[in-house]
Amino acid sequence: MAKQLDDDYLAKRQLKKGSAGWILLAGLGVSYVISGDFAGWNFGIGEAGWGGFAVAIGLMAVMYFALVLSLAEMSAAIPAAGGGYSFARHAMGATGGYLTGLAVLIEYALAPAAIVIFIGAAVEELLGVNGPWVYALFYAVFVGIHLAGVGEALKVMMVISGLAVFAILATAAVLVGDFDATNLFNIAASDAAGASEFLPFGWYGVWAALPFAMWLFLAVEGVPLAAEEAKDPKRDMPKGIIGAMLFLLFTALLVVVLLAGAAGAETIGASGVPLVDALKVTGNPTLATVINVLGLAGLIASFFSIIYGYSRLVFALSRAGYLPKALSLTSKRKAPMWALIVPGVFGFLVSLSGEGDLILGMAVVGATISYALMAVSHILLRLRQPTLHRPYRTPGGIMTSGIALVLSLIALTGVYAFDPRAFNYTIVLFAVGAAYYFIYGRHQLVAKSAEEELALVLDAESSLDEHEAPEFRPEPVKA
């Protein structure tokens, strides 16, 4: 492909650079995840008891924090909109990049479909209406806001996320006075192997609870998808993703400890709306009603932000040629219009199944596969490209990403322990996506290597706006 053609091709596929500083990026990371604090995680208590779930959360918190530290390094060194896909392509070539991107795409395309089902249930609780037209309305409105431009979308997202965070903090403040540590262990021990007051369902319960523990952090890894829209990627990306993870650890601690400690582990483990039920049990019905409304804001925040995430991933995969190239065309506002619309239509069709729990399980399988591949990418980049310019370096190096790798594989098996259907369906979906690549997609790549692709993107940015020229270039892979 001639360079002039490359420039023309990329000029039609430009995102709006400089739209997000580190605070907006951290807000994006929180927004991806915040719905998980409102519901879903608590069923892990029903699987493992509070003590067993605490162990599961500890393991998953370590996994996510190790992964985030690894991603912070890679996102500063390789500031491309593909996030995990871009890192994997640099480390493992075209095939490794695609398979990683496919796993992330499964997670990000399916998660909004599950969340919109939960939004429908919340709307029904508040207004008495639900159904496909509710799903369609939410997809249309929030895809439409993204089409207006990334700056506008991220600001709307911050407001919605702020309401959700307020709901969590207000609930925690009220429940502190009702906390009783004995309530954490009011689930009777079963006859399972290793069962005790602390682990009422034994170690098997801990294993089956891992997917629910992930729900408190799932999708925070999507912050690097905004790399090409960051003001200063080498500084903003590490600060944004690490800041988001620290805040999410704080909110997870609040809901897991205070809700069960105030209302009892048995009640919270069976609740569909744990924050609301904890407030009702402790005699705060008025605030419970308010939190029920604000809980919808939490669901919307994650729905809205994951739409942003899937659009940037589809944009990057399409621009590289892995997916049909029309999907990466951007509008006058530099929004990837088809990368927003087409997956949105797919997600809406999936939501018509009404099986939110199954869809979420499938999203978690895609996530854990991608985590393992991203951890491997960090390890291989450290070993094969030691001279790559790294504005931020992961504490602990490959030891840290090695921990993320091991725990992600354990988490993957935990999904099978809880729901074999979700595991099997996702593996089939992954195989279909892989077959598409090997039969057709690999012959359509725009650039021969990840280095060439990133160089073309950065050169196109520089030619369109000299003032936004990046200060670095990727190191070439040495033979």
CORLINJO-V814852 format. One record per pair of residues at least 6 apart in sequence whose ideal C-beta (glycine too) atoms are under 6 Angstrom apart, sorted by the first residue. I is the first residue (numbers start at 1). J is the second residue. D is the distance in whole Angstrom. If there is no record, write none. Layout:
i = {I I}
j = {J J}
d = {D D}
This chain:
i = {6 7 10 12 13 13 13 14 14 15 15 15 16 16 16 17 18 19 19 19 20 20 20 20 21 21 22 22 22 24 25 25 25 25 26 26 26 27 27 28 28 29 29 29 29 30 30 30 31 31 31 31 32 32 32 32 33 33 33 33 34 34 34 34 34 35 35 35 36 36 37 37 37 38 38 40 41 41 41 42 42 42 43 44 44 44 44 45 45 45 45 46 46 47 47 47 48 48 48 48 49 49 49 50 50 50 51 51 52 52 52 53 55 56 56 56 56 57 60 60 63 63 64 65 66 66 66 67 67 68 68 69 69 70 70 70 71 71 72 72 72 72 73 73 73 73 74 75 75 75 76 76 76 76 76 77 77 78 78 78 79 79 80 80 80 81 81 81 81 82 83 83 84 84 84 84 85 85 85 87 88 88 88 88 88 89 89 90 91 91 91 98 98 100 100 101 102 103 103 103 104 104 105 106 107 107 107 108 108 108 109 109 110 110 110 111 111 112 112 112 112 113 113 113 113 114 114 114 115 115 115 116 116 116 117 117 118 118 119 119 120 120 120 122 123 124 132 135 135 136 139 139 142 142 143 143 145 145 146 146 147 147 149 149 150 157 157 160 160 160 161 163 163 164 164 164 167 167 168 171 171 172 172 174 175 175 178 178 179 179 183 183 184 184 184 185 186 186 186 187 187 187 189 189 189 189 190 190 192 192 192 193 194 194 195 207 207 208 208 210 210 211 211 211 211 214 216 217 218 220 220 222 223 223 225 225 225 227 227 230 234 238 259 259 259 260 262 262 263 263 268 271 275 276 276 276 279 279 280 310 311 311 311 314 314 314 315 315 315 317 318 318 318 319 320 320 321 321 321 322 326 327 327 329 330 331 358 361 361 362 362 362 364 365 365 365 366 368 368 368 371 372 372 372 375 375 375 378 379 379 382 385 387 388 389 394 415 416 447 451 451 454 458 462}
j = {456 460 460 329 319 328 330 330 334 228 229 334 150 229 334 468 231 150 151 229 154 226 229 230 231 236 236 239 240 154 223 226 236 240 240 243 244 158 161 223 305 220 223 241 244 161 244 247 157 161 301 305 219 220 222 305 217 219 220 248 161 164 298 301 302 298 299 302 215 216 168 251 255 295 298 215 212 215 216 268 271 274 212 53 209 212 213 53 265 268 269 269 270 205 208 209 201 205 206 209 187 200 201 184 260 265 198 199 199 205 206 209 206 206 209 210 213 213 213 214 404 407 217 245 400 403 404 371 404 241 245 394 400 378 394 401 224 241 238 241 242 392 390 392 393 394 87 224 227 237 234 237 238 391 392 388 390 86 87 90 227 233 86 227 454 228 312 315 316 316 224 225 100 104 370 374 97 100 101 377 96 97 100 373 377 97 450 450 377 380 381 322 437 370 373 317 433 366 369 370 313 370 313 366 363 366 367 306 309 310 310 343 359 362 363 306 363 303 306 307 347 347 350 351 359 356 359 360 299 302 303 135 138 351 351 356 299 356 138 299 130 134 135 296 134 130 352 348 351 348 344 348 304 307 340 344 153 156 153 340 335 337 333 335 229 304 305 297 300 301 301 294 297 297 298 301 291 294 251 275 291 254 258 284 258 262 262 282 261 262 261 264 260 261 265 197 264 265 266 200 265 266 195 196 197 200 200 201 201 202 204 202 202 203 202 414 417 417 418 411 414 364 414 415 418 364 252 248 367 244 245 309 240 241 309 312 313 233 237 236 391 392 268 274 278 268 278 282 278 281 274 277 291 288 291 292 287 288 288 343 336 339 340 327 339 343 328 336 339 323 325 327 328 328 446 453 444 445 446 441 338 338 339 338 336 337 422 419 422 422 425 426 415 415 423 426 426 408 411 412 408 405 408 409 401 404 405 401 398 401 398 475 475 475 472 400 423 423 453 474 476 474 470 469}
d = {5 6 4 6 5 5 6 6 6 5 5 5 5 6 4 5 5 5 5 5 6 6 5 5 5 6 4 4 4 5 6 6 6 3 5 4 5 5 6 6 6 5 4 6 3 6 5 6 5 4 5 4 4 6 5 5 6 6 5 5 6 5 5 5 6 5 5 4 4 5 6 5 5 5 5 5 5 5 5 5 6 4 5 4 4 3 6 5 5 6 4 4 6 5 5 4 6 4 5 4 5 4 6 4 5 4 4 5 5 5 5 5 5 5 4 5 4 4 4 5 6 4 4 6 5 5 4 6 4 5 5 5 5 4 5 4 6 6 4 5 6 5 6 5 6 4 4 4 6 4 5 5 5 4 5 6 5 5 6 6 4 4 4 6 6 4 5 6 4 3 4 4 5 5 6 5 5 5 3 5 5 5 4 6 5 3 4 4 4 4 5 5 5 6 4 5 4 5 4 4 6 5 6 3 5 4 4 6 5 4 6 5 5 5 4 5 4 5 5 6 5 4 4 4 5 5 4 4 6 6 5 5 5 5 6 4 6 6 6 5 5 5 6 5 6 4 6 6 5 6 5 5 5 6 5 5 5 6 5 5 5 6 4 6 5 5 6 5 6 5 4 5 4 5 4 5 5 4 5 5 6 4 5 6 5 4 4 4 4 6 5 5 5 6 6 5 5 6 5 5 5 5 5 6 6 5 6 5 5 4 6 5 4 5 4 5 5 5 5 5 3 5 6 5 5 6 4 6 6 6 6 4 6 4 5 4 6 5 6 4 4 4 5 5 4 5 6 5 4 4 5 4 5 5 6 5 5 4 5 5 5 4 4 6 4 6 5 4 4 5 6 4 4 4 6 6 4 4 4 5 6 5 5 6 5 5 6 5 3 5 6 4 5 5 6 4 6 5 5 4 4 6 4 6 5 4 4 4 5 5 5 6 5 4 5 5 5 4 4 5 6 5 5 4}
